[in-house]
Amino acid sequence: MTKCRKKYIKSAIFLSLFLVIVIWALWGNFTVKSTELIIDAQTLPHTFNGYKIAHISDLHNAEFGENNSTLIKMLQEQEPDIIAITGDLVDSDHTNMEVSVEFCRQALQVAPCYYVPGNHEAWLGERYNELENQLKDIGVNVLRNESMKLSSGNDTVWIMGVDDPDFVDRSSMFDLSDGIISKEIEKADAPLGYKILLSHRPEVFETYVQEGIDLVLSGHAHGGQVRIPFVGGLVAPNQGFFPEYDGGVYSMENTHMVVSRGIGNSIIPVRINNRPEIVFVTLHSS
């Protein structure tokens, strides 16, 4: 084999590998996966067995299909009982409320929507009130340190929502998130019974356990942005490198926490080995 032919083969192999990486990266950033999870709960009323929650987090004004038709179709196919939106619906750096509100308007045609704000909503300042009012006007249940009743047959569970800690303190030199969220859960004041908490922050998991929450739905970590095989996420806000809570299900005592990898991006515009996702959580009364 001549040197010229060897060089040609090496170049072809290199180009092929490069194209595969590019296609993989594009596919991993411009398609959304459906992640289906089952959560067993001993204290869940039996009439809620099979109750399905669609979990949306960190949209950041992203659009998949015209008017987010891809996301709406995924919701329609799964037919959830409710849709939980756990913050960063908008992005504070390039805010487009119209995209986010239109997504919620269409999602409401699928199922009732429950929403809590994230840190990017806190960073909007006074503009957040505009977003909240628009969401309430179209029928979204905005939970700001409060709880609401969910009914099935004669049984009840409680859905709770807390503000992101940055609504209280963004300038402190110390991370006060756990203490802030603990106080906000107390304000939500849900009666005894199975409790579902919507909270943007996953890094305070032990606080949720201490507060006796049964199921937490959270986001914020973006899956670690870059996922390393057999290791996990590379970096996440408020957790740093190799975050402990980057995506999936975490359990401690009687508390389960589902962390969504989210849909959109913010400061880092590209995901690697980390597809956007909608999580569908089905409750199972064990």
C-alpha positions as CSV (number, residue, x, y, z in Angstrom):
1,M,0.0,0.0,0.0
2,T,1.5,3.4,-1.0
3,K,2.0,6.2,1.4
4,C,-0.5,8.3,-0.5
5,R,-3.2,5.6,-0.1
6,K,-2.5,5.2,3.6
7,K,-2.8,8.9,4.1
8,Y,-6.1,8.9,2.2
9,I,-7.5,6.1,4.3
10,K,-6.5,7.9,7.6
11,S,-8.1,11.1,6.4
12,A,-11.3,9.2,5.5
13,I,-11.4,7.5,8.9
14,F,-10.8,10.9,10.7
15,L,-13.5,12.6,8.6
16,S,-16.0,9.8,9.3
17,L,-15.4,9.9,13.0
18,F,-15.7,13.7,13.0
19,L,-19.0,13.5,11.1
20,V,-20.3,10.8,13.6
21,I,-19.4,13.1,16.5
22,V,-21.1,16.1,14.9
23,I,-24.3,14.1,14.1
24,W,-24.3,12.6,17.6
25,A,-23.9,16.1,19.1
26,L,-26.7,17.6,17.0
27,W,-29.1,14.7,17.7
28,G,-28.3,15.1,21.5
29,N,-29.1,18.8,21.5
30,F,-32.1,19.0,19.1
31,T,-34.2,16.0,20.1
32,V,-36.0,15.4,23.3
33,K,-36.3,12.0,25.1
34,S,-39.2,10.7,27.1
35,T,-38.0,9.2,30.4
36,E,-40.6,7.0,32.2
37,L,-40.2,6.3,35.9
38,I,-42.3,4.4,38.5
39,I,-42.2,5.6,42.1
40,D,-43.4,3.1,44.8
41,A,-45.1,4.7,47.8
42,Q,-46.4,2.9,50.8
43,T,-48.4,5.9,52.0
44,L,-50.0,6.7,48.7
45,P,-53.8,6.3,48.7
46,H,-54.8,3.3,46.5
47,T,-57.0,5.5,44.2
48,F,-53.8,7.3,43.1
49,N,-52.3,4.0,42.0
50,G,-51.2,4.7,38.4
51,Y,-51.4,8.5,38.7
52,K,-49.1,10.0,36.1
53,I,-47.2,13.3,36.4
54,A,-45.4,14.9,33.5
55,H,-42.3,16.7,34.8
56,I,-41.1,19.7,32.9
57,S,-38.0,21.7,34.0
58,D,-35.6,24.3,32.7
59,L,-37.3,25.1,29.5
60,H,-35.2,28.3,29.2
61,N,-37.4,29.6,26.3
62,A,-36.3,26.6,24.2
63,E,-38.5,25.6,21.2
64,F,-38.7,22.1,19.8
65,G,-40.9,22.3,16.7
66,E,-43.2,25.3,15.9
67,N,-44.7,26.6,19.1
68,N,-43.0,23.6,20.9
69,S,-45.3,21.2,19.0
70,T,-42.8,18.4,19.7
71,L,-43.1,18.8,23.4
72,I,-46.9,19.1,23.3
73,K,-47.2,15.9,21.2
74,M,-45.1,14.0,23.7
75,L,-47.4,15.2,26.5
76,Q,-50.5,14.2,24.5
77,E,-49.2,10.7,23.8
78,Q,-48.5,10.1,27.5
79,E,-51.9,11.5,28.8
80,P,-50.6,12.6,32.3
81,D,-53.0,13.5,35.1
82,I,-51.1,16.7,35.8
83,I,-48.1,18.6,34.5
84,A,-45.5,19.8,37.0
85,I,-43.2,22.7,35.9
86,T,-40.2,23.1,38.2
87,G,-38.7,26.4,37.3
88,D,-36.5,28.3,34.8
89,L,-39.4,28.4,32.4
90,V,-37.7,31.5,31.0
91,D,-34.1,32.6,30.7
92,S,-33.1,35.8,32.4
93,D,-30.5,36.6,29.8
94,H,-32.8,36.3,26.7
95,T,-36.2,36.3,28.2
96,N,-39.1,35.5,25.8
97,M,-42.3,35.2,27.9
98,E,-44.4,34.6,24.8
99,V,-42.7,31.3,24.1
100,S,-43.1,30.1,27.7
101,V,-46.7,31.3,28.1
102,E,-47.7,29.8,24.8
103,F,-46.2,26.4,25.7
104,C,-48.2,26.5,29.0
105,R,-51.3,27.5,27.2
106,Q,-51.1,24.4,25.0
107,A,-50.0,22.2,27.8
108,L,-53.1,23.1,29.7
109,Q,-55.1,21.5,27.0
110,V,-53.5,18.2,28.0
111,A,-53.7,18.4,31.8
112,P,-53.8,20.9,34.7
113,C,-50.4,22.6,35.1
114,Y,-48.6,23.4,38.4
115,Y,-45.6,25.7,38.4
116,V,-42.9,27.0,40.7
117,P,-40.3,29.6,39.7
118,G,-36.6,28.9,39.5
119,N,-33.5,31.1,39.9
120,H,-33.9,32.6,36.5
121,E,-37.3,33.8,37.4
122,A,-35.9,35.3,40.5
123,W,-33.2,37.1,38.4
124,L,-36.0,38.8,36.4
125,G,-36.6,41.1,39.3
126,E,-39.9,43.0,38.9
127,R,-40.5,41.5,35.4
128,Y,-41.3,38.2,37.1
129,N,-44.6,39.6,38.2
130,E,-45.6,40.0,34.6
131,L,-44.8,36.4,33.8
132,E,-46.7,35.1,36.9
133,N,-49.7,37.2,36.1
134,Q,-49.8,35.9,32.5
135,L,-49.5,32.3,33.7
136,K,-52.3,32.7,36.2
137,D,-54.5,34.4,33.6
138,I,-54.4,31.3,31.3
139,G,-55.1,28.9,34.2
140,V,-51.7,27.7,35.5
141,N,-51.6,26.9,39.2
142,V,-48.6,29.0,40.5
143,L,-47.4,27.6,43.8
144,R,-45.3,30.1,45.8
145,N,-44.7,28.6,49.3
146,E,-48.2,27.1,49.3
147,S,-50.0,23.8,48.8
148,M,-53.1,22.6,46.9
149,K,-55.2,19.5,47.1
150,L,-55.2,16.8,44.4
151,S,-58.2,14.4,44.5
152,S,-58.9,11.0,43.1
153,G,-62.1,9.3,44.1
154,N,-62.6,10.0,47.8
155,D,-58.8,10.3,48.5
156,T,-56.5,13.3,48.6
157,V,-52.8,14.0,48.2
158,W,-51.1,17.4,48.5
159,I,-49.0,19.2,45.9
160,M,-46.7,21.9,47.4
161,G,-44.5,24.5,45.7
162,V,-41.6,26.6,47.1
163,D,-39.8,29.6,45.6
164,D,-36.2,29.4,44.6
165,P,-33.9,30.7,47.4
166,D,-32.7,33.5,45.1
167,F,-36.0,35.2,45.6
168,V,-34.9,35.7,49.2
169,D,-31.1,36.0,49.1
170,R,-28.9,36.1,46.0
171,S,-26.0,38.3,47.3
172,S,-25.0,36.3,50.4
173,M,-21.4,34.9,50.6
174,F,-22.8,31.8,52.1
175,D,-25.2,29.2,50.6
176,L,-28.4,29.5,52.7
177,S,-30.6,27.5,50.4
178,D,-31.3,24.7,52.9
179,G,-32.5,27.0,55.6
180,I,-34.6,29.2,53.2
181,I,-36.3,26.2,51.6
182,S,-37.0,24.6,55.0
183,K,-38.8,27.8,56.1
184,E,-40.7,27.9,52.8
185,I,-41.9,24.3,53.2
186,E,-43.2,25.3,56.6
187,K,-45.1,28.2,55.0
188,A,-46.7,25.8,52.4
189,D,-48.2,24.0,55.4
190,A,-49.7,21.0,53.8
191,P,-51.9,18.8,56.1
192,L,-51.0,15.2,56.9
193,G,-51.0,12.9,53.9
194,Y,-48.9,12.1,50.9
195,K,-46.9,15.2,49.8
196,I,-45.6,16.0,46.4
197,L,-43.2,19.0,46.5
198,L,-42.2,21.1,43.4
199,S,-38.8,22.7,44.1
200,H,-36.2,23.9,41.6
201,R,-33.2,23.0,43.7
202,P,-32.0,19.3,44.1
203,E,-28.9,20.0,46.1
204,V,-30.9,20.3,49.4
205,F,-32.2,16.8,49.2
206,E,-31.5,16.2,52.9
207,T,-33.8,19.1,53.8
208,Y,-36.6,17.5,51.9
209,V,-36.0,14.3,53.8
210,Q,-36.0,16.1,57.2
211,E,-39.3,17.9,56.3
212,G,-41.0,14.6,55.6
213,I,-41.7,15.1,51.9
214,D,-42.8,11.9,50.1
215,L,-41.9,12.9,46.5
216,V,-39.8,15.9,45.3
217,L,-39.7,17.0,41.7
218,S,-36.7,19.1,40.9
219,G,-34.4,20.4,38.1
220,H,-31.7,23.1,38.0
221,A,-28.7,20.7,37.4
222,H,-29.2,20.3,33.6
223,G,-28.0,16.7,33.9
224,G,-24.5,18.0,34.6
225,Q,-24.4,19.6,31.1
226,V,-21.7,17.1,30.0
227,R,-22.3,13.5,30.9
228,I,-19.3,11.2,31.2
229,P,-20.1,7.5,30.7
230,F,-20.1,5.4,33.9
231,V,-19.4,8.7,35.9
232,G,-22.3,11.0,35.4
233,G,-22.6,14.8,35.1
234,L,-19.6,17.0,34.9
235,V,-20.8,20.3,36.5
236,A,-24.0,21.7,37.9
237,P,-25.1,25.0,39.4
238,N,-24.7,25.1,43.2
239,Q,-23.1,21.6,43.2
240,G,-19.9,22.2,41.3
241,F,-18.0,19.5,39.5
242,F,-19.3,15.9,39.5
243,P,-22.7,16.8,41.1
244,E,-24.3,14.3,43.4
245,Y,-27.8,15.1,42.2
246,D,-27.7,15.6,38.4
247,G,-30.6,13.5,37.1
248,G,-32.8,10.5,37.9
249,V,-34.2,9.2,41.1
250,Y,-32.7,9.5,44.6
251,S,-34.1,7.9,47.7
252,M,-33.5,8.4,51.4
253,E,-35.8,7.1,54.2
254,N,-39.3,7.6,52.9
255,T,-38.4,10.4,50.5
256,H,-37.9,10.1,46.7
257,M,-36.5,12.9,44.6
258,V,-36.8,12.9,40.8
259,V,-34.4,15.3,39.2
260,S,-35.0,16.2,35.5
261,R,-32.1,16.9,33.2
262,G,-34.2,19.7,31.8
263,I,-35.0,20.8,28.3
264,G,-33.2,24.0,27.5
265,N,-29.8,25.5,28.1
266,S,-28.6,28.8,29.7
267,I,-25.0,29.9,30.3
268,I,-23.5,26.8,28.5
269,P,-25.4,26.5,25.2
270,V,-24.4,23.0,24.3
271,R,-25.1,19.6,25.9
272,I,-22.8,16.6,25.4
273,N,-24.1,13.1,25.8
274,N,-27.0,14.6,27.7
275,R,-30.3,14.8,25.7
276,P,-33.1,17.1,26.9
277,E,-35.9,15.2,28.5
278,I,-39.5,15.2,29.7
279,V,-39.9,12.9,32.7
280,F,-43.1,11.0,33.2
281,V,-43.5,9.8,36.8
282,T,-46.1,7.1,37.5
283,L,-47.1,6.6,41.2
284,H,-47.5,3.1,42.4
285,S,-49.3,2.3,45.7
286,S,-47.4,-0.5,47.2
